[in-house]
Amino acid sequence: MERQEIADSINTIEQAIQEARKVPSGAYFYDILWGTILAFYYLVNYFSLTNPDALISKFSHYYWVLFPIGGIISGIRSKQDDIKETAKSIADKIYLFAYSGFAFAYITIYLAAEFNGLNAIVIPVFCSLLGLTVFVTGGIIRESLSIIMGLIGMIIGAYILKMDIAHQCLFASLACVMTSIIPGIKLMFARV
């Protein structure tokens, strides 16, 4: 009798896990939003660095404004998600913690590089950290495209180490498209 109760309990737990995986996640929205913001940020930096006389270069000190705008959009969307979602999916929690850790690590590395004059490593480390975050989250939620694109992001980070800052920006923009926007679009259609 006791073995049957244990087997029933395990079966109930397995069913609950399968049902939790079916709960749609809104994580794709944040992938696409932040991938777009970051890709645009690095792309305009590339054009500013390669065309210093262009109109776009005159605004280079204001590109950071994209990040608070993204934060506001994310906050609004998060509130909307909280209202309409009855339960947070496992993927939502994974994305929240993974990307929060990514952001904190990147800001720490950015500040350390600024204070120590190591600016040439900031963008390659950004690409590697973003790729690692996408790789790990893709592995956890079993999303093969995210795993592959995460690997590509890490490879781009290693590849651009010896490039000048302008070309690092160009490749960082590409890394954002590949690690965030493309997997985000796939997740949107897969409703993961």
Secondary structure, DSSP 8 states (H G I E B T S, - for coil): -HHHHHHHHHHHHHHHHHHHHHS---HHHHHHHHHHHHHHHHHHHHHHHH-TTSGGGGGGGGGGGHHHHHHHHHHHHHHHHHHH-SS--HHHHHHHHHHHHHHHHHHHHHHHHHHHT-GGGHHHHHHHHHHHHHHHHHHHHT-HHHHHHHHHHHHHHHHGGGS-HHHHHHHHHHHHIIIIIHHHHHHHHHT-
